[in-house]
Amino acid sequence: MKASGEERRHHAWIFSGPRGVGKCTIAIQFAEHLLRSGGGAGSSHQDLHIIRKEDVVWSTNPSLQRRKQTNIPLDLLRERIIGGKTSDGKHHDATAFKTPVLGKEKVFIIDEAELLDEAGQNALLKTLEEPPPGTTIILVTCREDLLLPTVVSRCQILPFSPLQEEEMRAWEGGYSGEATPAELSWAIRFSCGSPGLVCEALEAELPILAGSIGGFLSLEKLGSYTEVGAKLSSFIEKNVSRWVKENPNTSKDAANRRAMRLVLLVFGEAAQKLIREGHPDGICLAGVLVDIETQLSTNISIKVLLESLSARWVSVSVGDALFM
C-alpha cells in the first residue's frame, strides 16, 4: 500500500493478470485503504464505485437495462463515472468530479475493463489523465492487450501472477465448498495457481467432465469422437442454462463462449501433459487448440466447434489429414 502515500500517489491504475488470481479483491482492499486514509469509511463503500457489465440492470435507461451483458457500454460509463448525454437523451453529471460523500477520497473500479469498447475507452481518457484531487481509478483486466495504448500510457500498471504452490495450499485450507477431495485436488492442479478458476471449475463440474473423457484426452481410448462431442455439448448446455437462470440478462452467446473456453482449458492441459511426456502428437494437438480458439472469436456455432475439436483430436493421433 506504499503507493497510497502522498509522495508516490498515482491516480490511475491497471491491475492486470490471469483471471481468478484476486485482482478485483485486491483492488477493493486497496480502495478501502485509500478511503480510510483519506478520512472516509472504506467499509461503508459510499465513496467506492465498482462498475461491472452486470450493472446495466440498475440503469435508469430502459434500453440499457434490457441489453445483453456482453460488454461495458459507453452509456453505463456516462451514468456511473464520466458524465455526459446518454442514448435516452438524458444528461448525467460526472460522478468522478463530484465531492466525496464521507471524506476526501473516492475510488472507481472498472472490473473486466477489457470489455470497454474503443468508444468507451476513448471517452474515459480525459478522466484518466486529469481526475480531480482525491480520485483514484482502477482498471481490472485479464486482457491488458485489449486496452488502447492511450489508456495504458495514462495508468500505473500493477501486474498479478498466479499463486505459488504454498499460497494455493493455504487457500485450499480455507476452502469450504462441497467438492470431494479428489475433485478439489484436480481443480487445483488444473487452475495453475488461480483460486477463481478452481471455484469456476468445481461449480461447472469440470472435474467430472475431465474424468469422463480422460482416456480420450490422453489418446489411450479414442473410441467414438461423436460420443465425446455429445458429452462436451451436454456440459456446455447444462452450464449455459445454469448461468442464464442465475442471471436472465446474461448473453447466451457469451455464456456459450465462456463454457467453450473451459472445455479448451481441459484439452489444453491434456496437450501440455502429452508434450511434457514427449508424446509425438502433443505439439500438433496444441496447434489444433490454437486454431479452435481463434475460430471461437468468430460467429461459428459452438456445436460445429465441438465436433471439429473432437474429430481433429482423433485425426492427429491416427494420422488422418482429413481434419487438419
C-alpha positions as a Python dict, from the first residue, in 0.01 Angstrom:
ca = {
    (1, 'M'): (0, 0, 0),
    (2, 'K'): (300, 230, -17),
    (3, 'A'): (169, 374, -341),
    (4, 'S'): (-112, 541, -146),
    (5, 'G'): (134, 777, 19),
    (6, 'E'): (124, 1140, -88),
    (7, 'E'): (470, 1137, -249),
    (8, 'R'): (403, 836, -469),
    (9, 'R'): (35, 870, -532),
    (10, 'H'): (-92, 751, -871),
    (11, 'H'): (-445, 841, -969),
    (12, 'A'): (-498, 576, -1241),
    (13, 'W'): (-408, 208, -1223),
    (14, 'I'): (-430, -109, -1428),
    (15, 'F'): (-444, -430, -1223),
    (16, 'S'): (-353, -687, -1487),
    (17, 'G'): (-306, -1063, -1472),
    (18, 'P'): (-468, -1405, -1518),
    (19, 'R'): (-831, -1439, -1425),
    (20, 'G'): (-917, -1568, -1083),
    (21, 'V'): (-599, -1461, -901),
    (22, 'G'): (-763, -1194, -686),
    (23, 'K'): (-713, -874, -889),
    (24, 'C'): (-1055, -727, -811),
    (25, 'T'): (-1040, -839, -448),
    (26, 'I'): (-706, -659, -403),
    (27, 'A'): (-842, -355, -588),
    (28, 'I'): (-1130, -332, -339),
    (29, 'Q'): (-894, -373, -43),
    (30, 'F'): (-667, -104, -188),
    (31, 'A'): (-968, 122, -236),
    (32, 'E'): (-1082, 72, 124),
    (33, 'H'): (-732, 158, 242),
    (34, 'L'): (-735, 479, 38),
    (35, 'L'): (-1079, 573, 169),
    (36, 'R'): (-978, 518, 530),
    (37, 'S'): (-652, 709, 493),
    (38, 'G'): (-841, 991, 324),
    (39, 'G'): (-1080, 1040, 613),
    (40, 'G'): (-1362, 828, 474),
    (41, 'A'): (-1509, 500, 589),
    (42, 'G'): (-1393, 235, 347),
    (43, 'S'): (-1616, -37, 486),
    (44, 'S'): (-1931, 160, 400),
    (45, 'H'): (-1832, 187, 32),
    (46, 'Q'): (-2022, 513, -20),
    (47, 'D'): (-1720, 657, -198),
    (48, 'L'): (-1627, 327, -363),
    (49, 'H'): (-1782, 288, -708),
    (50, 'I'): (-1744, -55, -871),
    (51, 'I'): (-1850, -71, -1235),
    (52, 'R'): (-1928, -409, -1394),
    (53, 'K'): (-2108, -514, -1711),
    (54, 'E'): (-2393, -652, -1498),
    (55, 'D'): (-2468, -301, -1367),
    (56, 'V'): (-2679, -222, -1672),
    (57, 'V'): (-2976, -376, -1488),
    (58, 'W'): (-2963, -84, -1242),
    (59, 'S'): (-2957, 178, -1515),
    (60, 'T'): (-3236, 436, -1546),
    (61, 'N'): (-3215, 386, -1923),
    (62, 'P'): (-3470, 117, -2026),
    (63, 'S'): (-3275, 19, -2338),
    (64, 'L'): (-2962, -24, -2129),
    (65, 'Q'): (-3149, -240, -1877),
    (66, 'R'): (-3265, -479, -2149),
    (67, 'R'): (-2936, -521, -2330),
    (68, 'K'): (-2741, -844, -2301),
    (69, 'Q'): (-2437, -819, -2075),
    (70, 'T'): (-2160, -870, -2327),
    (71, 'N'): (-1961, -552, -2268),
    (72, 'I'): (-1940, -233, -2059),
    (73, 'P'): (-2134, 16, -2273),
    (74, 'L'): (-2047, 385, -2305),
    (75, 'D'): (-2385, 483, -2161),
    (76, 'L'): (-2301, 300, -1838),
    (77, 'L'): (-1972, 489, -1812),
    (78, 'R'): (-2159, 816, -1859),
    (79, 'E'): (-2405, 726, -1583),
    (80, 'R'): (-2150, 594, -1335),
    (81, 'I'): (-1830, 794, -1381),
    (82, 'I'): (-1763, 1031, -1673),
    (83, 'G'): (-2098, 1203, -1724),
    (84, 'G'): (-2247, 1332, -2048),
    (85, 'K'): (-2551, 1267, -2264),
    (86, 'T'): (-2672, 908, -2295),
    (87, 'S'): (-2869, 743, -2573),
    (88, 'D'): (-3200, 811, -2396),
    (89, 'G'): (-3139, 1186, -2422),
    (90, 'K'): (-3060, 1238, -2053),
    (91, 'H'): (-2759, 1432, -1932),
    (92, 'H'): (-2558, 1293, -1641),
    (93, 'D'): (-2318, 1479, -1416),
    (94, 'A'): (-1969, 1330, -1395),
    (95, 'T'): (-1960, 1131, -1070),
    (96, 'A'): (-1580, 1138, -1086),
    (97, 'F'): (-1591, 1515, -1036),
    (98, 'K'): (-1844, 1522, -753),
    (99, 'T'): (-1742, 1582, -391),
    (100, 'P'): (-1684, 1261, -192),
    (101, 'V'): (-1968, 1166, 43),
    (102, 'L'): (-1770, 1085, 357),
    (103, 'G'): (-1414, 1211, 330),
    (104, 'K'): (-1158, 1342, 87),
    (105, 'E'): (-1126, 1035, -136),
    (106, 'K'): (-1332, 842, -390),
    (107, 'V'): (-1235, 534, -588),
    (108, 'F'): (-1372, 389, -911),
    (109, 'I'): (-1301, 27, -1002),
    (110, 'I'): (-1389, -93, -1354),
    (111, 'D'): (-1392, -473, -1347),
    (112, 'E'): (-1324, -664, -1671),
    (113, 'A'): (-1202, -341, -1826),
    (114, 'E'): (-1119, -529, -2145),
    (115, 'L'): (-1495, -523, -2211),
    (116, 'L'): (-1482, -149, -2273),
    (117, 'D'): (-1510, -89, -2648),
    (118, 'E'): (-1297, 166, -2827),
    (119, 'A'): (-1555, 444, -2789),
    (120, 'G'): (-1580, 381, -2416),
    (121, 'Q'): (-1204, 375, -2368),
    (122, 'N'): (-1161, 697, -2565),
    (123, 'A'): (-1436, 865, -2362),
    (124, 'L'): (-1256, 765, -2043),
    (125, 'L'): (-920, 913, -2147),
    (126, 'K'): (-973, 1267, -2016),
    (127, 'T'): (-1089, 1143, -1677),
    (128, 'L'): (-793, 906, -1654),
    (129, 'E'): (-550, 1185, -1740),
    (130, 'E'): (-690, 1463, -1525),
    (131, 'P'): (-916, 1335, -1246),
    (132, 'P'): (-993, 1575, -960),
    (133, 'P'): (-780, 1556, -644),
    (134, 'G'): (-857, 1254, -428),
    (135, 'T'): (-999, 1048, -715),
    (136, 'T'): (-845, 711, -799),
    (137, 'I'): (-947, 494, -1095),
    (138, 'I'): (-853, 125, -1117),
    (139, 'L'): (-899, -81, -1433),
    (140, 'V'): (-904, -454, -1357),
    (141, 'T'): (-832, -679, -1654),
    (142, 'C'): (-704, -1018, -1764),
    (143, 'R'): (-651, -886, -2120),
    (144, 'E'): (-434, -577, -2099),
    (145, 'D'): (-366, -621, -2471),
    (146, 'L'): (-727, -520, -2544),
    (147, 'L'): (-682, -181, -2380),
    (148, 'L'): (-587, 110, -2605),
    (149, 'P'): (-223, 223, -2582),
    (150, 'T'): (-351, 570, -2492),
    (151, 'V'): (-535, 420, -2193),
    (152, 'V'): (-236, 211, -2082),
    (153, 'S'): (0, 507, -2106),
    (154, 'R'): (-210, 704, -1858),
    (155, 'C'): (-206, 433, -1592),
    (156, 'Q'): (35, 276, -1347),
    (157, 'I'): (39, -98, -1419),
    (158, 'L'): (35, -348, -1133),
    (159, 'P'): (92, -699, -1273),
    (160, 'F'): (-54, -1003, -1097),
    (161, 'S'): (85, -1356, -1122),
    (162, 'P'): (-65, -1697, -1045),
    (163, 'L'): (-40, -1801, -681),
    (164, 'Q'): (255, -2013, -579),
    (165, 'E'): (211, -2371, -455),
    (166, 'E'): (240, -2268, -89),
    (167, 'E'): (-19, -1994, -136),
    (168, 'M'): (-255, -2237, -306),
    (169, 'R'): (-217, -2480, -16),
    (170, 'A'): (-309, -2201, 224),
    (171, 'W'): (-611, -2117, 8),
    (172, 'E'): (-710, -2484, -6),
    (173, 'G'): (-706, -2495, 374),
    (174, 'G'): (-978, -2233, 385),
    (175, 'Y'): (-1196, -2387, 112),
    (176, 'S'): (-1543, -2467, 244),
    (177, 'G'): (-1720, -2590, -69),
    (178, 'E'): (-1887, -2926, -127),
    (179, 'A'): (-1636, -3075, -370),
    (180, 'T'): (-1482, -3412, -293),
    (181, 'P'): (-1110, -3417, -205),
    (182, 'A'): (-1036, -3573, -546),
    (183, 'E'): (-1233, -3306, -732),
    (184, 'L'): (-1069, -3026, -533),
    (185, 'S'): (-724, -3173, -593),
    (186, 'W'): (-790, -3198, -968),
    (187, 'A'): (-925, -2842, -986),
    (188, 'I'): (-624, -2701, -802),
    (189, 'R'): (-381, -2874, -1039),
    (190, 'F'): (-590, -2761, -1334),
    (191, 'S'): (-607, -2397, -1220),
    (192, 'C'): (-230, -2333, -1234),
    (193, 'G'): (-247, -2102, -934),
    (194, 'S'): (-588, -1938, -985),
    (195, 'P'): (-832, -1979, -693),
    (196, 'G'): (-1106, -1820, -901),
    (197, 'L'): (-1060, -2081, -1172),
    (198, 'V'): (-1072, -2356, -907),
    (199, 'C'): (-1413, -2233, -795),
    (200, 'E'): (-1540, -2192, -1150),
    (201, 'A'): (-1422, -2541, -1246),
    (202, 'L'): (-1589, -2700, -945),
    (203, 'E'): (-1916, -2512, -993),
    (204, 'A'): (-1921, -2619, -1357),
    (205, 'E'): (-1842, -2981, -1259),
    (206, 'L'): (-1537, -2972, -1482),
    (207, 'P'): (-1355, -3248, -1291),
    (208, 'I'): (-1644, -3483, -1371),
    (209, 'L'): (-1626, -3396, -1742),
    (210, 'A'): (-1248, -3442, -1748),
    (211, 'G'): (-1280, -3781, -1578),
    (212, 'S'): (-1543, -3899, -1824),
    (213, 'I'): (-1322, -3825, -2126),
    (214, 'G'): (-983, -3891, -1964),
    (215, 'G'): (-893, -4178, -2195),
    (216, 'F'): (-981, -3969, -2498),
    (217, 'L'): (-771, -3676, -2379),
    (218, 'S'): (-469, -3898, -2316),
    (219, 'L'): (-513, -4068, -2658),
    (220, 'E'): (-534, -4405, -2483),
    (221, 'K'): (-902, -4473, -2557),
    (222, 'L'): (-1010, -4264, -2852),
    (223, 'G'): (-1333, -4451, -2924),
    (224, 'S'): (-1602, -4252, -3099),
    (225, 'Y'): (-1532, -3881, -3125),
    (226, 'T'): (-1906, -3820, -3174),
    (227, 'E'): (-1971, -3964, -2828),
    (228, 'V'): (-1713, -3728, -2679),
    (229, 'G'): (-1866, -3439, -2872),
    (230, 'A'): (-2204, -3523, -2720),
    (231, 'K'): (-2057, -3515, -2369),
    (232, 'L'): (-1895, -3180, -2436),
    (233, 'S'): (-2219, -3043, -2578),
    (234, 'S'): (-2413, -3163, -2274),
    (235, 'F'): (-2159, -2998, -2043),
    (236, 'I'): (-2192, -2666, -2225),
    (237, 'E'): (-2572, -2675, -2241),
    (238, 'K'): (-2601, -2756, -1870),
    (239, 'N'): (-2376, -2470, -1760),
    (240, 'V'): (-2517, -2215, -2003),
    (241, 'S'): (-2865, -2299, -1875),
    (242, 'R'): (-2746, -2253, -1516),
    (243, 'W'): (-2576, -1920, -1583),
    (244, 'V'): (-2877, -1780, -1771),
    (245, 'K'): (-3110, -1894, -1492),
    (246, 'E'): (-2889, -1721, -1234),
    (247, 'N'): (-2879, -1403, -1441),
    (248, 'P'): (-3151, -1372, -1709),
    (249, 'N'): (-2968, -1078, -1870),
    (250, 'T'): (-2664, -1291, -1941),
    (251, 'S'): (-2588, -1315, -2310),
    (252, 'K'): (-2639, -1676, -2416),
    (253, 'D'): (-2373, -1632, -2682),
    (254, 'A'): (-2124, -1505, -2422),
    (255, 'A'): (-2218, -1791, -2189),
    (256, 'N'): (-2158, -2045, -2468),
    (257, 'R'): (-1813, -1898, -2528),
    (258, 'R'): (-1736, -1899, -2157),
    (259, 'A'): (-1823, -2269, -2133),
    (260, 'M'): (-1629, -2346, -2451),
    (261, 'R'): (-1320, -2180, -2304),
    (262, 'L'): (-1343, -2411, -2003),
    (263, 'V'): (-1353, -2707, -2242),
    (264, 'L'): (-1047, -2572, -2425),
    (265, 'L'): (-861, -2534, -2095),
    (266, 'V'): (-922, -2904, -2022),
    (267, 'F'): (-794, -3004, -2365),
    (268, 'G'): (-506, -2760, -2328),
    (269, 'E'): (-397, -2922, -2002),
    (270, 'A'): (-407, -3262, -2174),
    (271, 'A'): (-196, -3133, -2464),
    (272, 'Q'): (61, -2986, -2225),
    (273, 'K'): (84, -3318, -2041),
    (274, 'L'): (145, -3502, -2369),
    (275, 'I'): (417, -3254, -2462),
    (276, 'R'): (587, -3291, -2123),
    (277, 'E'): (580, -3669, -2167),
    (278, 'G'): (741, -3639, -2509),
    (279, 'H'): (438, -3767, -2699),
    (280, 'P'): (490, -3704, -3072),
    (281, 'D'): (137, -3566, -3120),
    (282, 'G'): (143, -3317, -2831),
    (283, 'I'): (259, -3015, -3031),
    (284, 'C'): (17, -3085, -3318),
    (285, 'L'): (-272, -3108, -3072),
    (286, 'A'): (-170, -2776, -2918),
    (287, 'G'): (-185, -2627, -3267),
    (288, 'V'): (-537, -2764, -3312),
    (289, 'L'): (-643, -2588, -2992),
    (290, 'V'): (-494, -2258, -3106),
    (291, 'D'): (-694, -2284, -3428),
    (292, 'I'): (-1017, -2375, -3243),
    (293, 'E'): (-972, -2083, -3004),
    (294, 'T'): (-920, -1848, -3297),
    (295, 'Q'): (-1246, -1971, -3453),
    (296, 'L'): (-1422, -1915, -3121),
    (297, 'S'): (-1387, -1539, -3172),
    (298, 'T'): (-1588, -1563, -3496),
    (299, 'N'): (-1958, -1633, -3546),
    (300, 'I'): (-1909, -2007, -3593),
    (301, 'S'): (-2151, -2218, -3389),
    (302, 'I'): (-2033, -2386, -3070),
    (303, 'K'): (-2175, -2718, -3192),
    (304, 'V'): (-1957, -2706, -3502),
    (305, 'L'): (-1652, -2616, -3293),
    (306, 'L'): (-1712, -2909, -3057),
    (307, 'E'): (-1744, -3152, -3346),
    (308, 'S'): (-1430, -3013, -3506),
    (309, 'L'): (-1235, -3028, -3179),
    (310, 'S'): (-1317, -3391, -3103),
    (311, 'A'): (-1272, -3505, -3465),
    (312, 'R'): (-937, -3332, -3506),
    (313, 'W'): (-815, -3466, -3171),
    (314, 'V'): (-868, -3816, -3309),
    (315, 'S'): (-730, -3737, -3653),
    (316, 'V'): (-396, -3616, -3520),
    (317, 'S'): (-345, -3942, -3334),
    (318, 'V'): (-436, -4169, -3627),
    (319, 'G'): (-251, -3956, -3882),
    (320, 'D'): (-558, -3865, -4084),
    (321, 'A'): (-504, -3540, -4267),
    (322, 'L'): (-874, -3504, -4346),
    (323, 'F'): (-948, -3284, -4045),
    (324, 'M'): (-618, -3096, -4027),
}
